[in-house]
């Protein structure tokens, strides 16, 4: 479906009509990159105040989900932007500005000191624990526009299948004949183990460094419209196996254990069950990211994702060397045989029929 154009001037006029305290006059406009999303974001500054507009015409289901989760997560005490005005029919929102600096930028500034990085991540782990502990309570799953739950079938079709189509056979050029019936049996079992992993709770689904704001000592959480129920490991895997920052593996293990301690302190936690599902959910999440990078580069011409392919593949290969994947010989061999695609394989191609 073609993306609907957004008239920035018209959007700014709408924001002025809904500006808290009345029309502030002509604001300074700054487009905010939306990364892999077709949505449009605009920062407006006027009268010493900065607000953010979101425009997403033509996608009412996604807009309803975003608006619902903005209120639901705020009710859970999570640091999401307060919505100041909303037009669900046209897909327009005006909200608080949480800041410009992401966790990705904060990690880059921190350098390689693991103690400093651990201190940086501690409040993020606490925020995630609150989301896991409280987010599923009172949740209306009917608003989840892209499926109510991360179950085995969803992970097989939309994460493993996505990875195999867009990354393995698409970007890496592997022969689809390698994906034999026995291979698919392994893939199905991995997705079953991931999709049935527990404990379960609310999953943000894209809980990575670019979606976490760190500004002036305050945290902010964005891009939550895809939230749904699922295995608790998923969001922590998004955070720790994040190709945008590529944390040292030793630090990933340390932060995983610290998260477990924080989450256990909130009650209703089974650490052994969490660790049993960790490798399979982690693999699913990394496969999703690699599939998305290949798709966005090759199908949408967004080549700025190409640098993150190699770190993502490195994480997946490190993961499948673990004992948990010993029974999945065909999957392990395929992953270990892959090499990061050369730049020409990540250039834009025509859409397939």
Residue, then its C-alpha position, 0 to 999 in steps of 0.5 A: x500500500x503506498x504511503x500517504x503524503x503528509x502536508x507539514x504546513x497543514x500539520x503545523x497549523x493543526x498543532x497551533x490550534x491545539x497548542x496548550x494555552x493557545x496559538x503560540x505563533x509560527x513555530x520553528x519546525x524540525x522534522x524528526x527521522x522516523x527510522x524504519x517507519x512510514x510515520x512522520x514526526x515533527x518537533x515544533x518549538x515556540x514560546x520557549x516550549x518544544x512539542x512533538x507531532x506525529x502524523x500517520x494517515x491511512x493506518x487507523x488500527x495502528x493509530x488506535x493502538x498507539x493512542x491506547x498504549x500511550x494512556x495505558x503505559x502512563x497509567x502503569x507509571x512508565x515515562x511515555x509522552x503525554x498526549x495533548x491532542x489527538x485526531x484518530x480519524x486523520x492520524x494526528x497527535x500532539x504530545x510532549x517532547x521527551x528529548x533528543x538524546x537516545x540510549x544509543x547516543x548515551x552508550x556511544x558517549x560512555x565508551x567501553x567502560x563496562x561499569x559505566x555502561x552497567x550504571x547507564x543501563x540500570x534505570x532502563x532495566x528497572x523501567x523494563x521490569x515495571x513494564x513486565x510486572x504491571x503492563x499486562x494488568x487491565x490490558x485490552x488486547x483487542x487494540x493490538x493491531x498486529x496480533x494479540x500475542x507473540x505465539x509460536x505461529x507468529x514467530x514462525x511466520x513473521x520472524x523466522x520466515x521473515x529472516x529466511x526470506x529477506x536475509x538468508x535467501x534475499x540479502x545473503x543469496x542462499x539457495x532456498x533448497x537448503x531450507x528442507x522439510x527437516x530444516x523447517x521442522x527444526x525451525x518450527x520447534x525453535x519457534x515453539x520453544x520461543x513462543x511458549x517461553x515464560x514467564x509472560x507479560x506485556x511485550x513492547x516488541x522494539x525495546x532497543x536503544x533508539x526507542x529509549x530516550x535519556x535526556x537530563x537524567x530522565x528516561x522516555x519510552x517511544x514506539x510502543x504501538x506494536x505492544x502485545x502479550x508474549x514471553x518476558x525474555x523478548x524485550x530484554x533480548x531486544x535491549x541486550x542483543x541490540x545491533x545499534x550498540x553491540x554490547x560486549x557479551x560479558x556485559x550482556x550476561x551481567x545485565x541479564x542477571x541484574x534484570x532477573x534480580x530487579x524483576x524478581x523483587x517485584x514478585x511473580x517471577x520464575x528465574x529458571x523458566x526465564x533462563x530456559x526460554x532465553x536462548x530461543x527467544x533471543x534467536x527469534x528477536x535477532x532473526x526479526x532484526x536481521x530480516x527487518x534490516x534486509x527488508x528496509x535496505x533492499x525493499x525500501x532503499x533505507x541503506x542507513x540500516x546496512x551497518x547493523x547487519x554484521x553486528x546482528x549476525x555476529x550476535x546470532x552466530x554467537x548465540x547458536x554456538x550455545x548448547x541449547x542449539x545442539x539439537x538443531x544441527x541444520x539451523x545452526x549450520x546454516x547460521x554459522x555458514x552465513x557471511x554479512x552481505x556485501x554492500x551491493x547485496x543490500x542495495x534497493x531491488x524491485x518489489x517481488x510480485 
